[in-house]
Amino acid sequence: MNDFQQVQQQFAAAIRDPEQVLPSGVKPERMAVYQDLFFNNVRNFVTSAFPVLASLYLEQQWQAKIRQFFQHCSMQSPYFLDISEHFLSWLQQQPHSDDPVFALELAHYEWIELFLATAHRQLDLPAIDSIDHQTLVVDELALLLSYQFPVHQISKDFQPSHPLSEPCLLLVYRNRQDDVKFMTLNPLSASLLQLLINQPGQSLLQLTLQLHSLAPQFSEQAIVEGASQLLNDLAKKGVIRAFQAA
């Protein structure tokens, strides 16, 4: 390693960790400008991506957490979304005994909202207002999620200490107006959407036949009516679209 590369590494290490020895000839006050600039940018990016999670900590605690992330996580990309994804990965890989029990799930949910808000749609599938006589597909910017905690309800004033007795099933999606929304699902409606996710291009009849085999305790008529109502509602929101074979 040549001298210039060594100075670069020392400079980068000192930016990440103010306790590191400064490169020869660099004044502390000049280094402090870089340290504050880089750290504050990362802190602002992470706080903007995880506003609910950030609100659950005292300012000093949150600052310390971001400092740990900044010191120990190797980030190669300057993009906002990539920094937030790195932070989520860092949370998932590190033991954090002082975090709320729901912290990882809440962070994942908040990142999903950011991901959907900024994602570019790859397929231009036709929007529909009615599922009648259509083969169907779930829009790529709609995600079916399952959590142990009611992540959509967590706030500074509501912090559950125990998981739910049943999974919290959520559909998070970007609607026709490009707003990110969510809706809670029951197991039957989640199963319906999962069937369509697993095998796109099915009709209402095909879906309800499969769903009835999974839930024979419900009458076929009840399943058809419930499925039709849900899918038509989701079609108007842009979640259910017309299937097009590749």
ABEGO torsion letter per residue (X at the ends): XBAAAAAAAAAAAAAABAABBBBBGBBAAAAAAAAAAAAAAAAAAAAAABAAAAAABBAAAAAAAAAAAAAABBBABABAAAAAAAAAAAAAABBBAABBAAAAAAAAAAAAAAAAAABBBABBBBBBABABGBBBBBBAABBBBBBABBAAABBAABBBABBBABBBBBBBBBBAAGBBBBBBBBAAAAAAAAAAAABBGBBAAAAAAAAAAABAABBAAAAAAAAAAAAAAAAAAGABBBBBBX
